[in-house]
Amino acid sequence: MSAAIGLNSVGDSGSGSRLFERASRRRAPRDQPRPVRPNSSRCAVVAGSGDLTRDDALQAVYARCRRAIELGADELLIDLSGATRADSKAVAMLSAVAQRARRARIPVEVRCGRVVRDWMRVCRVERFFNLREA
């Protein structure tokens, strides 16, 4: 199985997502000035699916997330709902992304299935994430 990964700057994730509802509203300026278009928001969507126990799949998801943060996305959605396998390395990758995004003051939402959520419970980090059941 391979990992499918994509980055979407449009932020179309469907209804029911508080992350993208907040993104559609105008935001207050941050401490560090950035060029902002008046009525738009940059939402990055990073999707990972398949076997997330493989190092190359995790590195690809992490690289896409890091790139979105470096480009100054206003919000980040990590969609792992298509993951068929996961382990503690996937949780560590999510924790690293969340920490990097927190430093950049970017909210992160994680959409995941039962596989990833169970590993987050095992690692006792579920409460640190804004999780959505997929």
Order of alpha helices (4+ residues) and beta strands (2+ residues): beta-alpha-beta-alpha-beta-alpha-beta-alpha-beta
